Amino acid sequence: MPSSMLHPRRLLPALLAMLALLLAWGCSSRHEALANDAYVWQVQWTPALDDAIRASNDVVRDWRVLAAEVDERGQWRLMRPDWGVLAASGKPLVAVVRIEDQPAQWDEHGLLAGVQSLLADWRQHELSLVGVEIDYDCAASRLPAYAHFLAALRPLLGTGMELSITALPTWMDSAELDHVLALVDEPVLQVHAVQSPGVGLFEPRQVHTWISEFARRVHKPWRVALPAYGARVAWSTEGQTDAVGSEQPAPIGGAAAHELFADPLAMQGFVAGLQADAPSGLAGIVWSRLPTDDDARAWSMATWRAVLAHEPLRMSLLAQVRNARRSSLRDLVLINTGNADVPLPALIRLEAHCSVADGANGYELERTEQGLFLQRAQGGLLRAGRQLGIGWLRCDGTAALHIESARPH
């Protein structure tokens, strides 16, 4: 028997080893982890933003940094990032130009000159600048003009620089979409948007439909932008969007205003589905937006990292009555002891016999025949590791708080 042949007793283990190797290779190729990019969308660079970049640099592939905004009159607003923090991250950077609204006049020459000037500025710093992204919510009817601009912009970027754009689901029915996609290196499908109080920022079934359709239209690597934030939205009596506040700390009032949030647990499940059965060409996720400690409507850093790392989200919300020393005044607090941001409960029962009490931070005290309740009219999230004062009371007897799913009959 030639020495190159295996003895039958050795042949079976060898075949099993080869089969295991092939199965491992097949599984890894089908389930390769989707890369995570993040939009750094903050206008003001604060110490909290610098800390957030450092704290999440290990879980992000690229930083996509808001570099400039162009308003409807064609006026440019340039951002001033912390160049040192971006350089120290060592990660590839994409400079994002946001074109606001629908310009009254499409000034292609001015836009091209603005991008060139922006790149000249960014190249003065020791950065790993790899591309430019145009973020423009272009109306489908204006896609031909947009395509003309992209065709003119592409050669101006120079060798080694990629051109990407945000793409909208509303473009799917346009015959011009194929032309637009052919002009860019990488499109980013934006699927989070304010639709209605009932739908919120993200409706998984609708998003699956958009993603499947987009995968059929694009013939190159592409990414999908997913939300990691909330927004306060006001609707008119006709059901139209009046105002949206997300990055802005100023509140939006009105009876028709609602707090909308992307649920971290639901988003983690959605990402797991994408990971298990990724559409054709999908290369990764771009998260909107990088959370910071001073961004009240974004997820906490702990929750964001857990979602990106596919770690289990632990939801733990405690309601406590805190006694003050040598005083009958007591604080009512909610404490999030888990690693997941949790929705603020709409109803909390106060078990106490007190004549003096009140709610706080969005909670109002209600006295009913069933007892005392703290009622919250608007939604919200309590970040992981944080606490929120929801009221106070003054009495000498025992008191307790109970989170209720519904008002008892």
Disulfide bonds with the S-S distance in Angstrom:
Cys354-Cys395 2.13
